Amino acid sequence: MAKRGDNIHKRIDGRWEGRYKKGRKPNGTIQYGSVYGKSYKEVKDKLIAVRQEPVIIKLPKHKEKTFADVLELWMQNNRIRLKGGSINKYQRLIDTHIVGDLGSVRVSEISSVMVNTFLEKKLNSGRVDGKGGLSASYVKSIMLVISAAINYAVQEQLCPPLKTPISKPVEETKELTILSLPAQKQLELFVTNELTPTKAGIYISLYTGLRIGEVCALRWDDIDFVRKIIKVRHTIARVDCRNDDSPYKTRLIIDTPKTKASKREIPIPSVLLPLLLMLREMFISEFVISDTAKFVSPRTYEYRYHKVLKDCGIGSVNYHTLRHTFATRCIEAGVDVKSLSEILRHSDVSVTLNTYVHSSIELKRIQLEKVTALSA
């Protein structure tokens, strides 16, 4: 017997017919399809099978969306959940690398072979200045944007799923750059000798693992001297402002971190507390590492940081090296990985384990010496 809601009925000719939503016509009205069988069960099984198949809206060729159209729709759909920095990054990837090669292709004609060929081209000769290829990590970011846009198009019934997966570029595992212990001590001595906001920020990152955007956004209100904690609540992000009647394409804002997990409270180490108290008395600014009313942009602060390294006599390493150095020193000192993961605010403890636990040759040496001690 037919059940209500199954949309299955017995025809006058004795056959059973089941109806299903096939999709939508170009004018937006629902288009129905039918399956037939000798029994109710046969038709129901056919309906289950056909409903699992992707439903595609058949548009006239002249109305079919290009991949550039899909990328724009995907960006609009994701603006509500993405932070400003991510939006700007994705838009830059689309404008600089994707639209020029794939934008004019109809989305229904996009194939894995086409995308894989495009990605290989970017690996070999994808630099905008024509001086070689892009890194595997950068091409992977391009690939993720393309995959997400195609998945969006499939969900919106604009194209069928790809028959084969897109190939992921193979990334070489890079060894972490960290400051040696002597270099770290040399840097610490230099920045504490004649304290400035710039030098203080370097010291803060060395003992808390804060990222450069987080240090630049750090306010005095974020430091609780009674509880002796730093509350990480904000970061500096570059956002698109082309729709704000601005003469500039982007602008810097104080933003919340990408995820709620990035918000955290970090205990202030005893070695850092006196420096913060001294800095608070010396400078008048809302922001910890600024000596003006405004925050320091990450790019400007990176420049000042490299000048400090040069004056200190230490080779040039990027600012994120301070975070890597902090994490490595924590592991060497025996800080448990769970606590370190929460301080760094990694998405998972495994990220901390895979990134830092085996990064230091000195740590490996110490562990192996424990084995030697057993036979002594």
C-alpha positions as CSV (number, residue, x, y, z in Angstrom):
1,M,0.0,0.0,0.0
2,A,1.3,3.5,-0.8
3,K,2.3,5.6,2.1
4,R,1.6,9.3,2.6
5,G,4.6,11.3,1.6
6,D,6.2,8.7,-0.6
7,N,4.6,10.2,-3.8
8,I,4.0,6.7,-5.1
9,H,0.7,5.6,-6.6
10,K,-0.7,2.8,-8.7
11,R,-1.7,3.7,-12.3
12,I,-4.7,2.6,-14.2
13,D,-2.5,0.4,-16.4
14,G,-1.5,-1.6,-13.3
15,R,2.0,-0.2,-13.0
16,W,3.3,1.8,-10.0
17,E,4.7,5.3,-10.5
18,G,6.9,7.4,-8.2
19,R,7.5,11.1,-8.7
20,Y,10.5,13.0,-7.5
21,K,11.9,16.6,-7.8
22,K,14.3,16.5,-10.7
23,G,15.5,20.0,-10.3
24,R,14.3,23.5,-11.4
25,K,13.7,24.9,-14.8
26,P,15.5,28.1,-15.8
27,N,12.4,30.1,-14.8
28,G,12.6,28.7,-11.3
29,T,9.7,26.3,-11.3
30,I,10.1,22.8,-10.0
31,Q,10.7,20.1,-12.6
32,Y,9.5,16.6,-11.7
33,G,10.6,13.2,-13.0
34,S,9.0,9.8,-12.7
35,V,10.1,6.2,-12.3
36,Y,8.0,3.1,-12.9
37,G,7.8,-0.5,-11.7
38,K,5.7,-3.6,-11.3
39,S,5.5,-3.2,-7.5
40,Y,5.4,-0.5,-4.8
41,K,8.8,-1.8,-3.4
42,E,10.5,-1.7,-6.8
43,V,9.4,1.9,-7.4
44,K,10.4,2.9,-3.9
45,D,13.9,1.5,-4.4
46,K,14.2,3.3,-7.7
47,L,13.2,6.6,-6.0
48,I,15.8,6.1,-3.3
49,A,18.5,5.6,-5.9
50,V,17.5,8.5,-8.1
51,R,17.3,10.9,-5.2
52,Q,20.9,10.1,-4.3
53,E,22.1,11.3,-7.7
54,P,23.1,15.0,-8.0
55,V,20.4,17.2,-9.4
56,I,21.6,19.6,-12.0
57,I,19.7,22.6,-13.3
58,K,19.9,22.5,-17.1
59,L,20.5,26.1,-18.2
60,P,20.8,27.3,-21.8
61,K,24.4,27.6,-22.8
62,H,24.2,31.4,-23.0
63,K,22.9,31.5,-19.4
64,E,25.2,28.9,-17.9
65,K,27.5,30.4,-15.3
66,T,31.2,30.7,-15.8
67,F,33.7,29.7,-13.1
68,A,34.3,33.4,-12.4
69,D,30.6,33.7,-11.6
70,V,30.8,30.8,-9.3
71,L,33.8,32.1,-7.5
72,E,32.0,35.4,-6.9
73,L,29.0,33.7,-5.6
74,W,31.1,31.5,-3.3
75,M,32.9,34.5,-1.9
76,Q,29.6,36.3,-1.2
77,N,28.2,33.1,0.5
78,N,31.3,32.9,2.7
79,R,31.7,36.5,3.8
80,I,29.4,35.9,6.8
81,R,31.7,33.2,8.3
82,L,35.2,34.3,7.2
83,K,37.3,36.9,9.0
84,G,38.6,39.9,7.1
85,G,42.1,38.6,6.6
86,S,40.9,35.3,5.1
87,I,38.5,37.1,2.8
88,N,41.3,39.3,1.6
89,K,43.6,36.3,1.1
90,Y,41.0,34.3,-0.9
91,Q,40.1,37.3,-3.1
92,R,43.8,37.9,-3.8
93,L,44.2,34.3,-4.9
94,I,41.1,34.5,-7.1
95,D,42.0,37.8,-8.7
96,T,45.7,37.1,-9.2
97,H,45.9,33.5,-10.1
98,I,42.5,31.8,-10.8
99,V,40.2,34.0,-12.8
100,G,42.8,34.7,-15.6
101,D,43.1,31.0,-16.5
102,L,39.8,29.4,-15.5
103,G,37.3,32.3,-15.1
104,S,35.8,32.2,-18.6
105,V,35.3,28.4,-18.5
106,R,31.7,27.3,-18.0
107,V,31.4,25.7,-14.6
108,S,29.8,22.5,-16.1
109,E,32.9,22.1,-18.3
110,I,35.4,22.2,-15.4
111,S,37.2,18.9,-15.0
112,S,39.8,17.4,-12.7
113,V,42.2,17.2,-15.7
114,M,41.8,20.9,-16.4
115,V,42.3,21.9,-12.8
116,N,45.3,19.6,-12.3
117,T,46.9,20.9,-15.5
118,F,46.3,24.5,-14.2
119,L,47.9,23.7,-10.8
120,E,50.9,22.1,-12.5
121,K,51.4,25.2,-14.5
122,K,51.3,27.3,-11.4
123,L,53.9,25.1,-9.8
124,N,56.3,25.5,-12.8
125,S,55.7,29.1,-13.9
126,G,53.0,30.7,-11.8
127,R,54.8,33.7,-10.4
128,V,53.3,37.0,-11.4
129,D,56.8,38.4,-12.1
130,G,57.5,35.5,-14.5
131,K,60.5,34.3,-12.5
132,G,59.5,30.7,-11.9
133,G,56.9,28.7,-10.2
134,L,54.9,29.1,-7.0
135,S,55.6,27.1,-3.8
136,A,53.6,23.9,-3.2
137,S,52.1,25.5,-0.1
138,Y,50.8,28.5,-2.1
139,V,49.5,26.3,-4.9
140,K,47.8,24.2,-2.3
141,S,45.9,27.3,-1.1
142,I,44.8,28.0,-4.7
143,M,43.7,24.4,-5.0
144,L,41.6,24.6,-1.8
145,V,39.8,27.7,-3.1
146,I,39.0,26.0,-6.4
147,S,37.8,22.8,-4.7
148,A,35.6,24.8,-2.3
149,A,34.1,26.8,-5.2
150,I,33.4,23.6,-7.2
151,N,31.7,21.9,-4.2
152,Y,29.6,25.0,-3.7
153,A,28.5,24.9,-7.4
154,V,27.6,21.2,-7.0
155,Q,25.5,21.9,-3.9
156,E,23.8,24.8,-5.7
157,Q,23.0,22.4,-8.6
158,L,25.1,24.3,-11.1
159,C,27.3,21.4,-12.2
160,P,27.9,17.7,-11.6
161,P,30.6,16.6,-9.2
162,L,34.1,16.0,-10.6
163,K,34.6,12.4,-11.7
164,T,38.0,12.2,-10.2
165,P,39.6,14.1,-7.3
166,I,41.9,17.1,-7.7
167,S,45.5,16.3,-7.0
168,K,47.0,18.0,-4.0
169,P,50.5,19.5,-4.5
170,V,53.1,17.7,-2.4
171,E,54.6,20.0,0.2
172,E,58.2,19.5,1.4
173,T,58.4,19.4,5.2
174,K,60.5,22.4,6.1
175,E,62.7,22.4,9.2
176,L,61.6,25.0,11.7
177,T,63.8,28.0,12.1
178,I,64.4,28.7,15.8
179,L,66.9,30.9,17.6
180,S,69.7,29.0,19.3
181,L,69.9,29.5,23.1
182,P,73.0,31.8,22.8
183,A,71.3,33.9,20.1
184,Q,68.1,34.1,22.2
185,K,70.1,35.3,25.3
186,Q,71.9,37.8,23.1
187,L,68.6,39.2,21.8
188,E,67.0,39.3,25.3
189,L,70.0,41.2,26.7
190,F,69.9,43.7,23.8
191,V,66.1,44.4,24.0
192,T,66.1,44.8,27.7
193,N,69.1,47.1,27.8
194,E,67.4,50.2,26.5
195,L,63.7,49.3,26.5
196,T,61.4,50.6,23.7
197,P,57.9,49.4,22.7
198,T,59.4,47.6,19.7
199,K,61.9,45.8,21.8
200,A,59.2,45.0,24.4
201,G,57.0,43.3,21.8
202,I,59.9,41.0,20.8
203,Y,60.4,40.0,24.4
204,I,56.6,39.4,24.8
205,S,56.6,37.0,21.9
206,L,59.7,35.2,23.1
207,Y,58.0,34.4,26.4
208,T,54.3,34.0,25.3
209,G,54.4,32.8,21.7
210,L,52.1,35.7,20.5
211,R,51.8,36.1,16.8
212,I,52.8,39.4,15.2
213,G,49.2,40.5,14.6
214,E,48.3,39.7,18.2
215,V,51.3,41.7,19.6
216,C,50.4,44.7,17.4
217,A,46.7,44.6,18.7
218,L,47.6,44.1,22.3
219,R,46.2,46.8,24.6
220,W,47.1,47.6,28.2
221,D,43.5,46.7,29.0
222,D,44.3,43.2,27.9
223,I,46.9,42.8,30.6
224,D,45.7,41.9,34.1
225,F,48.5,42.8,36.4
226,V,46.5,41.5,39.5
227,R,45.9,38.0,38.1
228,K,49.2,38.2,36.1
229,I,47.7,37.1,32.7
230,I,47.6,38.4,29.2
231,K,44.2,38.2,27.5
232,V,44.6,37.6,23.8
233,R,41.3,38.9,22.3
234,H,42.3,40.7,19.1
235,T,44.6,40.7,16.1
236,I,45.4,43.1,13.2
237,A,43.8,42.1,9.9
238,R,43.9,43.5,6.4
239,V,40.4,43.7,4.9
240,D,38.9,44.5,1.5
241,C,37.4,48.0,1.4
242,R,36.7,48.4,-2.3
243,N,33.0,48.6,-1.5
244,D,33.4,51.3,1.1
245,D,33.9,54.3,-1.2
246,S,37.6,54.2,-0.2
247,P,40.4,55.2,-2.5
248,Y,42.3,52.2,-1.2
249,K,41.7,48.5,-2.0
250,T,42.4,47.4,1.6
251,R,42.8,48.7,5.1
252,L,44.0,47.5,8.5
253,I,41.5,46.9,11.3
254,I,41.6,45.5,14.8
255,D,39.7,42.2,14.4
256,T,38.9,39.2,16.5
257,P,40.9,36.1,15.8
258,K,39.8,33.6,13.1
259,T,38.3,31.2,15.6
260,K,37.0,31.3,19.2
261,A,39.8,28.9,20.0
262,S,42.4,31.6,19.2
263,K,41.1,33.7,22.1
264,R,43.0,32.7,25.2
265,E,44.6,33.7,28.5
266,I,48.3,33.3,29.0
267,P,50.0,33.5,32.4
268,I,52.7,36.2,32.5
269,P,56.1,34.6,33.2
270,S,57.9,36.1,36.2
271,V,60.7,37.3,33.9
272,L,58.3,39.2,31.7
273,L,56.2,40.9,34.4
274,P,58.9,43.6,35.5
275,L,59.4,44.5,31.9
276,L,55.7,45.1,31.3
277,L,55.4,47.2,34.5
278,M,58.4,49.3,33.5
279,L,57.0,49.8,29.9
280,R,53.6,50.9,31.3
281,E,55.3,53.6,33.3
282,M,57.5,54.8,30.5
283,F,55.1,55.2,27.6
284,I,51.6,56.6,27.2
285,S,49.6,54.7,24.6
286,E,46.5,52.5,24.4
287,F,48.6,49.8,22.7
288,V,51.4,48.0,24.4
289,I,54.0,48.2,21.6
290,S,53.1,51.6,20.2
291,D,54.3,55.1,21.2
292,T,51.5,56.8,19.4
293,A,47.7,56.8,19.7
294,K,47.4,54.3,16.8
295,F,48.4,50.6,16.7
296,V,51.5,49.6,14.7
297,S,50.8,47.8,11.5
298,P,52.3,44.2,11.3
299,R,54.3,45.2,8.2
300,T,55.8,48.2,10.0
301,Y,56.5,46.2,13.1
302,E,58.2,43.5,11.1
303,Y,60.5,46.1,9.6
304,R,61.4,47.5,13.0
305,Y,62.0,44.0,14.3
306,H,64.5,43.2,11.5
307,K,66.3,46.5,12.4
308,V,66.6,45.3,16.0
309,L,68.1,42.0,14.8
310,K,70.6,43.8,12.6
311,D,71.6,46.2,15.5
312,C,71.9,43.2,17.8
313,G,74.1,41.3,15.3
314,I,71.7,38.4,14.7
315,G,71.0,37.1,11.3
316,S,67.6,37.9,9.7
317,V,64.8,35.5,10.6
318,N,61.1,36.2,10.3
319,Y,59.0,37.3,13.3
320,H,57.2,33.9,13.5
321,T,60.6,32.5,14.5
322,L,60.0,34.0,18.0
323,R,56.9,31.9,18.4
324,H,58.7,28.7,17.2
325,T,61.6,29.5,19.6
326,F,59.1,30.0,22.5
327,A,57.4,26.7,21.8
328,T,60.7,24.8,21.4
329,R,62.1,26.2,24.7
330,C,58.9,25.1,26.4
331,I,59.4,21.5,25.2
332,E,63.0,21.5,26.2
333,A,62.0,22.7,29.7
334,G,59.5,19.9,30.0
335,V,56.3,21.9,29.7
336,D,53.5,19.3,29.0
337,V,52.2,19.4,25.4
338,K,48.6,19.9,26.4
339,S,49.4,23.1,28.3
340,L,51.6,24.4,25.5
341,S,48.9,23.6,22.9
342,E,46.4,25.7,24.9
343,I,48.9,28.6,25.2
344,L,49.7,28.6,21.5
345,R,46.0,27.9,20.8
346,H,46.6,25.2,18.2
347,S,43.4,23.5,16.9
348,D,44.5,20.2,18.2
349,V,47.3,18.8,20.5
350,S,48.5,16.8,17.5
351,V,49.5,20.0,15.7
352,T,51.8,20.9,18.7
353,L,53.2,17.4,18.8
354,N,53.9,17.2,15.1
355,T,55.3,20.7,14.9
356,Y,57.5,21.1,18.0
357,V,58.2,17.9,19.9
358,H,60.7,16.6,17.5
359,S,62.0,19.9,16.2
360,S,65.1,20.4,18.4
361,I,68.3,18.3,17.8
362,E,69.4,19.2,21.3
363,L,66.2,17.7,22.7
364,K,66.8,14.5,20.8
365,R,70.3,14.4,22.1
366,I,69.0,14.8,25.7
367,Q,66.5,12.0,25.2
368,L,69.1,9.6,23.8
369,E,71.5,10.3,26.6
370,K,68.8,8.9,29.0
371,V,69.2,5.6,27.2
372,T,73.0,5.8,27.6
373,A,72.6,6.5,31.3
374,L,70.8,3.2,31.8
375,S,73.8,1.1,30.8
376,A,76.3,3.3,32.8
